[in-house]
């Protein structure tokens, strides 16, 4: 009988074992971090992503910049296996651990930066100039970089600076005494690893006494425009054409017209500019900057203005309400434009420089613009700067 009881007990134990019964052994095996991948540069950052394995399953990861092993309860552990590195060009180390549900912590895994090699210099897109005030004006550099711009340099000579030169400051703006005559300023930008941009040339200065005097003779807002072929002053019909005048002034105040060209010149018709930094007309030569919404067409029937010699009008597409920043100056009476294809909006006139600067621009040599029109300047006249006189 005892033999039978013992046999039954032994059989029951074997059955429990076969069915998985009884207590399982505790998990004492730590995870293993096997790899850390470095992601691409996105918005000036790279992302480190850890890969780890465990007999049961990894539950959390810890990233630190120092090598002391964390306890499983340390707040550095999170469910995410990734970490964004804000300064990927820095020479530093990242230490990574993984843990499992039983709070076994892996051995450390170390990766060493820099995690991104920056060989791309910043690019300057514009140097905007404020209107002169109290004998000074302010130049502001706009630049971008794949990581970040850390310094700006403005000089009146074209000698490229070293990244260590004292001309570099953290401020993108610099106030200078208003030059008595148009003066070139050269701008550079550098990044956090001392890549220095190419030079950006921005001509600035004061409007001439002749231009200021012309401005004072009219009771209208005026804008002084300096070009590579001379200066002109335009008066804006802000009461008769308020929408178009306000739109033009927005681009003037933004410094948008700086370094744009007169890309279309037809001597006995008009000169057109305001949208491109070079020729031929293309997306590559389109001026970068804020492009405001197209404006409502203020027809000459509404305003009482006419496309006569010396007047300022808006260029547009075949869509009536499509004008944005391109404008033209009539070099002859073009009254047919008042009604042609719905009309072209006049909003101002040249009050200084019509017989000099405008004549210089209309007489530049031109070639075929690619659309069978002889209008593309061989050397396009450049707008150096434009700012409101009043």
C-alpha positions as a LaTeX table, in Angstrom:
\begin{tabular}{lrrr}
\hline
Residue & $x$ (\AA) & $y$ (\AA) & $z$ (\AA) \\
\hline
Unk1 & 0.00 & 0.00 & 0.00 \\
Unk2 & 2.83 & 2.39 & 0.89 \\
Unk3 & 4.50 & 1.48 & $-2.37$ \\
Unk4 & 1.31 & 2.38 & $-4.27$ \\
Unk5 & 1.00 & 5.78 & $-2.48$ \\
Unk6 & 4.59 & 6.66 & $-3.26$ \\
Unk7 & 4.09 & 5.67 & $-6.89$ \\
Unk8 & 0.97 & 7.85 & $-7.15$ \\
Unk9 & 2.75 & 10.84 & $-5.57$ \\
Unk10 & 5.68 & 10.45 & $-7.94$ \\
Unk11 & 3.36 & 10.23 & $-10.94$ \\
Unk12 & 1.48 & 13.36 & $-9.80$ \\
Unk13 & 4.74 & 15.28 & $-9.51$ \\
Unk14 & 5.76 & 14.25 & $-13.01$ \\
Unk15 & 2.36 & 15.29 & $-14.32$ \\
Unk16 & 2.67 & 18.75 & $-12.72$ \\
Unk17 & 6.10 & 19.19 & $-14.23$ \\
Unk18 & 4.86 & 18.11 & $-17.66$ \\
Unk19 & 1.98 & 20.60 & $-17.43$ \\
Unk20 & 4.20 & 23.47 & $-16.32$ \\
Unk21 & 2.98 & 23.49 & $-12.80$ \\
Unk22 & 4.98 & 24.80 & $-9.88$ \\
Unk23 & 6.92 & 28.10 & $-9.49$ \\
Unk24 & 9.08 & 29.41 & $-12.40$ \\
Unk25 & 12.66 & 30.59 & $-11.93$ \\
Unk26 & 13.10 & 34.41 & $-11.49$ \\
Unk27 & 14.44 & 36.50 & $-14.42$ \\
Unk28 & 18.04 & 37.34 & $-13.60$ \\
Unk29 & 19.28 & 37.96 & $-17.12$ \\
Unk30 & 19.93 & 41.61 & $-18.03$ \\
Unk31 & 19.05 & 43.08 & $-21.43$ \\
Unk32 & 21.80 & 43.63 & $-23.98$ \\
Unk33 & 22.16 & 46.94 & $-25.86$ \\
Unk34 & 23.62 & 45.90 & $-29.21$ \\
Unk35 & 23.43 & 48.99 & $-31.41$ \\
Unk36 & 22.73 & 52.72 & $-31.48$ \\
Unk37 & 21.69 & 54.21 & $-34.84$ \\
Unk38 & 22.17 & 57.88 & $-35.75$ \\
Unk39 & 19.31 & 59.42 & $-37.72$ \\
Unk40 & 19.52 & 62.17 & $-40.39$ \\
Unk41 & 19.74 & 65.87 & $-39.57$ \\
Unk42 & 16.22 & 67.28 & $-39.11$ \\
Unk43 & 15.63 & 70.86 & $-37.93$ \\
Unk44 & 19.21 & 71.07 & $-36.67$ \\
Unk45 & 19.02 & 67.84 & $-34.65$ \\
Unk46 & 19.84 & 64.16 & $-35.04$ \\
Unk47 & 18.13 & 61.32 & $-33.18$ \\
Unk48 & 19.95 & 58.42 & $-31.51$ \\
Unk49 & 17.95 & 55.17 & $-31.44$ \\
Unk50 & 19.03 & 52.26 & $-29.25$ \\
Unk51 & 18.44 & 48.61 & $-30.12$ \\
Unk52 & 18.37 & 46.10 & $-27.24$ \\
Unk53 & 17.33 & 42.48 & $-26.68$ \\
Unk54 & 16.17 & 40.60 & $-23.61$ \\
Unk55 & 14.96 & 37.08 & $-22.79$ \\
Unk56 & 11.61 & 38.44 & $-21.60$ \\
Unk57 & 11.43 & 41.95 & $-23.08$ \\
Unk58 & 12.99 & 45.41 & $-22.78$ \\
Unk59 & 10.77 & 47.90 & $-20.95$ \\
Unk60 & 12.83 & 51.12 & $-20.77$ \\
Unk61 & 15.97 & 52.94 & $-21.87$ \\
Unk62 & 18.22 & 55.46 & $-20.17$ \\
Unk63 & 20.40 & 58.03 & $-22.01$ \\
Unk64 & 22.97 & 60.02 & $-20.04$ \\
Unk65 & 26.08 & 62.10 & $-20.69$ \\
Unk66 & 28.01 & 60.56 & $-17.79$ \\
Unk67 & 28.88 & 56.93 & $-17.24$ \\
Unk68 & 27.67 & 56.15 & $-13.71$ \\
Unk69 & 25.27 & 53.21 & $-13.93$ \\
Unk70 & 21.66 & 54.14 & $-13.05$ \\
Unk71 & 19.46 & 52.22 & $-10.65$ \\
Unk72 & 16.40 & 50.67 & $-12.25$ \\
Unk73 & 14.27 & 53.28 & $-10.45$ \\
Unk74 & 16.21 & 56.21 & $-11.94$ \\
Unk75 & 14.06 & 58.81 & $-13.70$ \\
Unk76 & 16.35 & 58.68 & $-16.73$ \\
Unk77 & 14.56 & 55.48 & $-17.81$ \\
Unk78 & 11.73 & 56.03 & $-20.26$ \\
Unk79 & 9.83 & 53.79 & $-22.64$ \\
Unk80 & 11.40 & 55.56 & $-25.63$ \\
Unk81 & 14.52 & 54.09 & $-27.14$ \\
Unk82 & 15.38 & 57.37 & $-28.86$ \\
Unk83 & 16.95 & 60.68 & $-27.89$ \\
Unk84 & 17.22 & 63.92 & $-29.91$ \\
Unk85 & 20.68 & 65.50 & $-29.86$ \\
Unk86 & 20.38 & 69.28 & $-30.10$ \\
Unk87 & 24.08 & 69.92 & $-30.76$ \\
Unk88 & 25.13 & 67.03 & $-33.00$ \\
Unk89 & 28.49 & 68.57 & $-33.97$ \\
Unk90 & 29.75 & 68.62 & $-30.36$ \\
Unk91 & 32.48 & 66.24 & $-29.21$ \\
Unk92 & 30.69 & 64.43 & $-26.42$ \\
Unk93 & 29.66 & 60.94 & $-25.33$ \\
Unk94 & 26.26 & 59.41 & $-24.81$ \\
Unk95 & 25.84 & 56.43 & $-22.44$ \\
Unk96 & 22.85 & 54.13 & $-22.89$ \\
Unk97 & 21.30 & 51.42 & $-20.71$ \\
Unk98 & 18.22 & 49.21 & $-21.06$ \\
Unk99 & 16.16 & 47.49 & $-18.37$ \\
Unk100 & 13.52 & 44.75 & $-18.32$ \\
Unk101 & 10.32 & 44.10 & $-16.35$ \\
Unk102 & 12.30 & 42.48 & $-13.54$ \\
Unk103 & 14.44 & 45.66 & $-13.27$ \\
Unk104 & 17.56 & 44.01 & $-14.57$ \\
Unk105 & 19.75 & 46.77 & $-15.98$ \\
Unk106 & 22.07 & 46.17 & $-18.92$ \\
Unk107 & 25.73 & 46.99 & $-19.13$ \\
Unk108 & 26.35 & 50.45 & $-20.55$ \\
Unk109 & 26.69 & 51.08 & $-24.27$ \\
Unk110 & 28.64 & 54.18 & $-25.30$ \\
Unk111 & 28.59 & 56.20 & $-28.51$ \\
Unk112 & 30.80 & 59.21 & $-29.11$ \\
Unk113 & 30.07 & 62.40 & $-31.04$ \\
Unk114 & 30.20 & 64.42 & $-33.12$ \\
Unk115 & 27.13 & 62.75 & $-34.57$ \\
Unk116 & 27.03 & 65.07 & $-37.59$ \\
Unk117 & 29.85 & 66.59 & $-39.62$ \\
Unk118 & 28.85 & 70.10 & $-40.71$ \\
Unk119 & 30.72 & 71.22 & $-43.82$ \\
Unk120 & 27.98 & 73.46 & $-45.21$ \\
Unk121 & 28.38 & 77.21 & $-44.77$ \\
Unk122 & 25.40 & 79.47 & $-44.01$ \\
Unk123 & 23.67 & 81.25 & $-46.88$ \\
Unk124 & 22.70 & 84.92 & $-46.67$ \\
Unk125 & 19.37 & 85.58 & $-48.39$ \\
Unk126 & 19.10 & 89.32 & $-47.78$ \\
Unk127 & 20.51 & 92.36 & $-46.04$ \\
Unk128 & 17.66 & 94.75 & $-45.29$ \\
Unk129 & 18.24 & 98.42 & $-44.62$ \\
Unk130 & 16.01 & 100.65 & $-42.54$ \\
Unk131 & 15.08 & 104.16 & $-43.55$ \\
Unk132 & 17.66 & 106.68 & $-42.30$ \\
Unk133 & 16.74 & 108.24 & $-38.96$ \\
Unk134 & 18.73 & 110.75 & $-36.89$ \\
Unk135 & 21.73 & 110.29 & $-39.14$ \\
Unk136 & 21.76 & 106.50 & $-38.85$ \\
Unk137 & 20.32 & 103.45 & $-40.55$ \\
Unk138 & 20.21 & 99.81 & $-39.51$ \\
Unk139 & 21.36 & 96.88 & $-41.62$ \\
Unk140 & 19.85 & 93.50 & $-40.76$ \\
Unk141 & 21.24 & 90.25 & $-42.16$ \\
Unk142 & 18.92 & 87.34 & $-42.95$ \\
Unk143 & 20.78 & 84.01 & $-43.14$ \\
Unk144 & 20.03 & 80.30 & $-42.80$ \\
Unk145 & 22.13 & 77.24 & $-42.05$ \\
Unk146 & 21.53 & 73.50 & $-41.81$ \\
Unk147 & 22.26 & 73.77 & $-38.07$ \\
Unk148 & 22.32 & 77.36 & $-36.81$ \\
Unk149 & 23.88 & 80.72 & $-37.54$ \\
Unk150 & 26.03 & 81.94 & $-34.64$ \\
Unk151 & 27.65 & 85.12 & $-35.92$ \\
Unk152 & 27.34 & 87.96 & $-38.41$ \\
Unk153 & 29.97 & 90.28 & $-39.87$ \\
Unk154 & 29.33 & 93.59 & $-41.70$ \\
Unk155 & 32.17 & 95.55 & $-43.31$ \\
Unk156 & 32.69 & 98.17 & $-45.99$ \\
Unk157 & 35.46 & 96.20 & $-47.68$ \\
Unk158 & 35.20 & 92.92 & $-49.54$ \\
Unk159 & 38.06 & 91.08 & $-47.79$ \\
Unk160 & 36.57 & 87.83 & $-46.47$ \\
Unk161 & 36.94 & 87.52 & $-42.68$ \\
Unk162 & 38.18 & 84.51 & $-40.73$ \\
Unk163 & 35.66 & 82.93 & $-38.38$ \\
Unk164 & 37.78 & 84.27 & $-35.49$ \\
Unk165 & 37.67 & 87.89 & $-36.67$ \\
Unk166 & 36.31 & 90.47 & $-34.25$ \\
Unk167 & 33.80 & 91.71 & $-36.84$ \\
Unk168 & 31.59 & 88.71 & $-36.04$ \\
Unk169 & 28.90 & 89.37 & $-33.43$ \\
Unk170 & 25.83 & 87.44 & $-32.32$ \\
Unk171 & 23.52 & 90.23 & $-33.48$ \\
Unk172 & 22.15 & 90.13 & $-37.01$ \\
Unk173 & 21.60 & 93.91 & $-36.95$ \\
Unk174 & 24.07 & 96.76 & $-36.97$ \\
Unk175 & 23.45 & 100.52 & $-36.94$ \\
Unk176 & 25.77 & 102.68 & $-39.03$ \\
Unk177 & 26.04 & 106.34 & $-39.89$ \\
Unk178 & 24.03 & 107.07 & $-43.00$ \\
Unk179 & 26.52 & 107.29 & $-45.90$ \\
Unk180 & 26.44 & 110.57 & $-47.81$ \\
Unk181 & 26.67 & 108.64 & $-51.08$ \\
Unk182 & 25.66 & 105.06 & $-52.00$ \\
Unk183 & 28.15 & 102.79 & $-50.24$ \\
Unk184 & 28.55 & 99.00 & $-50.49$ \\
Unk185 & 28.38 & 96.95 & $-47.31$ \\
Unk186 & 29.56 & 93.36 & $-47.33$ \\
Unk187 & 27.97 & 90.78 & $-45.04$ \\
Unk188 & 29.04 & 87.30 & $-43.91$ \\
Unk189 & 27.49 & 84.73 & $-41.56$ \\
Unk190 & 29.15 & 81.84 & $-39.71$ \\
Unk191 & 27.85 & 78.72 & $-37.98$ \\
Unk192 & 28.71 & 76.84 & $-34.80$ \\
Unk193 & 31.67 & 75.01 & $-36.38$ \\
Unk194 & 33.02 & 78.19 & $-38.01$ \\
Unk195 & 31.94 & 77.64 & $-41.60$ \\
Unk196 & 31.80 & 81.14 & $-43.11$ \\
Unk197 & 29.31 & 82.09 & $-45.83$ \\
Unk198 & 30.04 & 83.79 & $-49.11$ \\
Unk199 & 29.88 & 87.58 & $-49.12$ \\
Unk200 & 26.60 & 89.36 & $-49.70$ \\
Unk201 & 26.92 & 92.84 & $-51.19$ \\
Unk202 & 24.33 & 95.44 & $-50.15$ \\
Unk203 & 24.59 & 99.04 & $-51.31$ \\
Unk204 & 23.05 & 101.65 & $-49.03$ \\
Unk205 & 23.13 & 105.38 & $-48.53$ \\
Unk206 & 21.12 & 108.55 & $-48.32$ \\
Unk207 & 18.85 & 109.95 & $-50.96$ \\
Unk208 & 20.42 & 112.87 & $-52.78$ \\
Unk209 & 19.54 & 116.48 & $-51.99$ \\
Unk210 & 17.82 & 116.64 & $-55.38$ \\
Unk211 & 15.66 & 113.65 & $-54.48$ \\
Unk212 & 14.78 & 115.00 & $-51.04$ \\
Unk213 & 13.86 & 118.38 & $-52.55$ \\
Unk214 & 11.60 & 116.69 & $-55.13$ \\
Unk215 & 9.92 & 114.76 & $-52.33$ \\
Unk216 & 9.18 & 117.97 & $-50.44$ \\
Unk217 & 7.35 & 119.48 & $-53.42$ \\
Unk218 & 4.51 & 116.95 & $-53.34$ \\
Unk219 & 1.89 & 116.22 & $-50.72$ \\
Unk220 & 2.12 & 112.45 & $-51.25$ \\
Unk221 & 4.11 & 109.54 & $-49.77$ \\
Unk222 & 7.45 & 109.25 & $-51.57$ \\
Unk223 & 10.04 & 106.51 & $-51.97$ \\
Unk224 & 13.70 & 106.97 & $-52.88$ \\
Unk225 & 15.08 & 104.18 & $-55.09$ \\
Unk226 & 18.80 & 103.77 & $-55.71$ \\
Unk227 & 19.80 & 101.71 & $-58.75$ \\
Unk228 & 23.06 & 100.73 & $-60.36$ \\
Unk229 & 22.27 & 103.34 & $-63.05$ \\
Unk230 & 21.22 & 106.19 & $-60.79$ \\
Unk231 & 18.58 & 107.33 & $-58.33$ \\
Unk232 & 14.88 & 108.04 & $-58.71$ \\
Unk233 & 12.13 & 109.24 & $-56.41$ \\
Unk234 & 8.53 & 108.13 & $-56.88$ \\
Unk235 & 5.38 & 109.67 & $-55.42$ \\
Unk236 & 2.55 & 107.29 & $-54.50$ \\
Unk237 & $-1.11$ & 108.12 & $-55.15$ \\
Unk238 & $-2.18$ & 106.83 & $-51.75$ \\
Unk239 & $-5.61$ & 108.50 & $-51.87$ \\
Unk240 & $-6.55$ & 107.59 & $-55.43$ \\
Unk241 & $-4.99$ & 104.08 & $-55.38$ \\
Unk242 & $-4.80$ & 103.17 & $-51.68$ \\
Unk243 & $-4.69$ & 99.36 & $-52.08$ \\
Unk244 & $-1.89$ & 99.36 & $-54.64$ \\
Unk245 & 0.14 & 102.08 & $-52.87$ \\
Unk246 & $-0.07$ & 100.25 & $-49.51$ \\
Unk247 & 0.98 & 96.98 & $-51.17$ \\
Unk248 & 4.04 & 98.62 & $-52.78$ \\
Unk249 & 5.04 & 100.21 & $-49.45$ \\
Unk250 & 4.89 & 96.82 & $-47.68$ \\
Unk251 & 7.58 & 95.49 & $-50.00$ \\
Unk252 & 9.59 & 98.70 & $-49.66$ \\
Unk253 & 9.46 & 98.55 & $-45.86$ \\
Unk254 & 10.46 & 94.87 & $-45.91$ \\
Unk255 & 13.57 & 95.73 & $-47.93$ \\
Unk256 & 12.27 & 93.29 & $-50.51$ \\
Unk257 & 13.33 & 95.27 & $-53.57$ \\
Unk258 & 16.97 & 95.36 & $-52.51$ \\
Unk259 & 19.16 & 93.53 & $-55.05$ \\
Unk260 & 16.27 & 92.92 & $-57.42$ \\
Unk261 & 16.73 & 93.86 & $-61.07$ \\
Unk262 & 14.86 & 95.41 & $-63.94$ \\
Unk263 & 14.48 & 92.13 & $-65.76$ \\
Unk264 & 12.31 & 93.37 & $-68.65$ \\
Unk265 & 13.25 & 96.49 & $-70.62$ \\
Unk266 & 11.45 & 97.62 & $-73.78$ \\
Unk267 & 12.74 & 101.09 & $-74.54$ \\
Unk268 & 9.65 & 102.52 & $-76.24$ \\
Unk269 & 7.22 & 100.84 & $-73.85$ \\
Unk270 & 8.26 & 100.36 & $-70.22$ \\
Unk271 & 10.86 & 99.05 & $-67.74$ \\
Unk272 & 9.76 & 96.27 & $-65.36$ \\
Unk273 & 11.30 & 94.96 & $-62.15$ \\
Unk274 & 10.79 & 94.06 & $-58.51$ \\
Unk275 & 10.61 & 90.27 & $-58.60$ \\
Unk276 & 13.94 & 88.75 & $-59.62$ \\
Unk277 & 17.59 & 88.98 & $-58.62$ \\
Unk278 & 18.88 & 88.14 & $-62.10$ \\
Unk279 & 17.96 & 87.00 & $-65.57$ \\
Unk280 & 16.63 & 84.90 & $-67.17$ \\
Unk281 & 13.32 & 84.85 & $-65.34$ \\
Unk282 & 13.25 & 81.59 & $-63.37$ \\
Unk283 & 12.47 & 80.19 & $-59.95$ \\
Unk284 & 16.20 & 80.14 & $-59.24$ \\
Unk285 & 16.39 & 83.90 & $-59.81$ \\
Unk286 & 13.16 & 84.77 & $-57.98$ \\
Unk287 & 13.75 & 87.04 & $-55.00$ \\
Unk288 & 13.39 & 85.23 & $-51.68$ \\
Unk289 & 11.30 & 86.84 & $-48.98$ \\
Unk290 & 7.71 & 87.37 & $-47.91$ \\
Unk291 & 5.32 & 87.35 & $-50.84$ \\
Unk292 & 2.02 & 88.92 & $-49.86$ \\
Unk293 & $-1.37$ & 87.88 & $-51.21$ \\
Unk294 & $-2.31$ & 89.25 & $-54.65$ \\
Unk295 & $-4.19$ & 92.54 & $-54.52$ \\
Unk296 & $-7.46$ & 93.75 & $-55.99$ \\
Unk297 & $-7.04$ & 95.54 & $-59.31$ \\
Unk298 & $-7.62$ & 99.28 & $-58.90$ \\
Unk299 & $-8.53$ & 100.12 & $-62.48$ \\
Unk300 & $-7.77$ & 103.50 & $-63.99$ \\
Unk301 & $-11.53$ & 103.98 & $-64.35$ \\
Unk302 & $-11.76$ & 103.81 & $-60.55$ \\
Unk303 & $-8.69$ & 105.92 & $-59.79$ \\
Unk304 & $-8.72$ & 108.45 & $-62.60$ \\
Unk305 & $-5.02$ & 107.74 & $-63.18$ \\
Unk306 & $-3.57$ & 106.83 & $-66.58$ \\
Unk307 & $-0.60$ & 104.89 & $-67.97$ \\
Unk308 & 1.29 & 107.91 & $-69.22$ \\
Unk309 & 5.03 & 108.52 & $-69.44$ \\
Unk310 & 6.76 & 108.35 & $-66.05$ \\
Unk311 & 3.88 & 106.68 & $-64.20$ \\
Unk312 & 4.31 & 103.68 & $-61.94$ \\
Unk313 & 1.97 & 100.70 & $-62.46$ \\
Unk314 & 1.60 & 97.10 & $-61.33$ \\
Unk315 & 2.55 & 94.13 & $-63.48$ \\
Unk316 & 0.25 & 91.11 & $-63.33$ \\
Unk317 & $-0.69$ & 87.87 & $-65.09$ \\
Unk318 & $-3.79$ & 87.45 & $-67.26$ \\
Unk319 & $-5.74$ & 87.14 & $-64.00$ \\
Unk320 & $-7.02$ & 90.60 & $-63.08$ \\
Unk321 & $-6.44$ & 90.38 & $-59.31$ \\
Unk322 & $-2.99$ & 88.77 & $-59.45$ \\
Unk323 & $-0.51$ & 91.62 & $-58.87$ \\
Unk324 & 1.96 & 91.12 & $-56.04$ \\
Unk325 & 5.39 & 92.81 & $-56.13$ \\
Unk326 & 6.42 & 93.37 & $-59.77$ \\
Unk327 & 5.94 & 96.91 & $-61.08$ \\
Unk328 & 6.75 & 98.83 & $-64.23$ \\
Unk329 & 7.45 & 102.42 & $-65.22$ \\
Unk330 & 5.94 & 103.68 & $-68.45$ \\
Unk331 & 8.64 & 105.20 & $-70.66$ \\
Unk332 & 6.08 & 106.56 & $-73.15$ \\
Unk333 & 2.35 & 107.22 & $-73.07$ \\
Unk334 & 0.73 & 103.77 & $-72.91$ \\
Unk335 & $-2.89$ & 104.79 & $-72.43$ \\
Unk336 & $-4.04$ & 101.61 & $-74.16$ \\
Unk337 & $-3.00$ & 99.79 & $-70.95$ \\
Unk338 & $-5.82$ & 101.54 & $-69.12$ \\
Unk339 & $-8.28$ & 99.11 & $-70.75$ \\
Unk340 & $-6.13$ & 96.36 & $-72.29$ \\
Unk341 & $-7.05$ & 92.92 & $-70.90$ \\
Unk342 & $-8.96$ & 94.56 & $-68.07$ \\
Unk343 & $-6.46$ & 97.33 & $-67.44$ \\
Unk344 & $-3.23$ & 97.87 & $-65.48$ \\
Unk345 & $-3.29$ & 99.75 & $-62.19$ \\
Unk346 & $-1.37$ & 103.04 & $-62.01$ \\
Unk347 & $-0.46$ & 104.06 & $-58.47$ \\
Unk348 & 2.37 & 106.60 & $-58.67$ \\
Unk349 & 4.80 & 108.58 & $-60.80$ \\
Unk350 & 8.50 & 109.36 & $-61.00$ \\
Unk351 & 9.15 & 112.88 & $-59.69$ \\
Unk352 & 12.96 & 112.78 & $-59.79$ \\
Unk353 & 15.24 & 110.82 & $-62.11$ \\
Unk354 & 12.85 & 110.44 & $-65.04$ \\
Unk355 & 15.19 & 112.12 & $-67.51$ \\
Unk356 & 18.32 & 110.50 & $-66.08$ \\
Unk357 & 17.92 & 107.19 & $-64.28$ \\
Unk358 & 14.83 & 105.97 & $-66.13$ \\
Unk359 & 16.46 & 106.97 & $-69.43$ \\
Unk360 & 19.64 & 105.09 & $-68.47$ \\
Unk361 & 17.65 & 101.94 & $-67.71$ \\
Unk362 & 15.50 & 102.07 & $-70.85$ \\
Unk363 & 18.63 & 102.36 & $-73.02$ \\
Unk364 & 20.47 & 99.25 & $-71.74$ \\
Unk365 & 21.27 & 96.63 & $-74.43$ \\
Unk366 & 18.77 & 93.77 & $-74.51$ \\
Unk367 & 18.46 & 90.34 & $-76.07$ \\
Unk368 & 15.78 & 87.74 & $-76.73$ \\
Unk369 & 14.19 & 86.72 & $-73.43$ \\
Unk370 & 13.51 & 83.19 & $-74.68$ \\
Unk371 & 9.95 & 84.00 & $-75.69$ \\
Unk372 & 10.79 & 85.91 & $-78.87$ \\
Unk373 & 10.69 & 89.26 & $-77.05$ \\
Unk374 & 13.72 & 91.56 & $-77.17$ \\
Unk375 & 13.54 & 92.63 & $-73.54$ \\
Unk376 & 16.12 & 90.76 & $-71.46$ \\
Unk377 & 18.97 & 93.11 & $-70.42$ \\
Unk378 & 22.47 & 91.85 & $-71.13$ \\
Unk379 & 23.45 & 93.46 & $-67.81$ \\
Unk380 & 20.28 & 93.95 & $-65.79$ \\
Unk381 & 20.11 & 97.21 & $-63.79$ \\
Unk382 & 20.04 & 96.49 & $-60.04$ \\
Unk383 & 17.93 & 98.16 & $-57.35$ \\
Unk384 & 20.40 & 98.80 & $-54.54$ \\
Unk385 & 17.84 & 99.93 & $-52.01$ \\
Unk386 & 14.47 & 101.62 & $-51.64$ \\
Unk387 & 13.02 & 103.37 & $-48.60$ \\
Unk388 & 10.20 & 105.81 & $-47.83$ \\
Unk389 & 11.20 & 109.48 & $-47.62$ \\
Unk390 & 7.84 & 110.41 & $-46.12$ \\
\hline
\end{tabular}
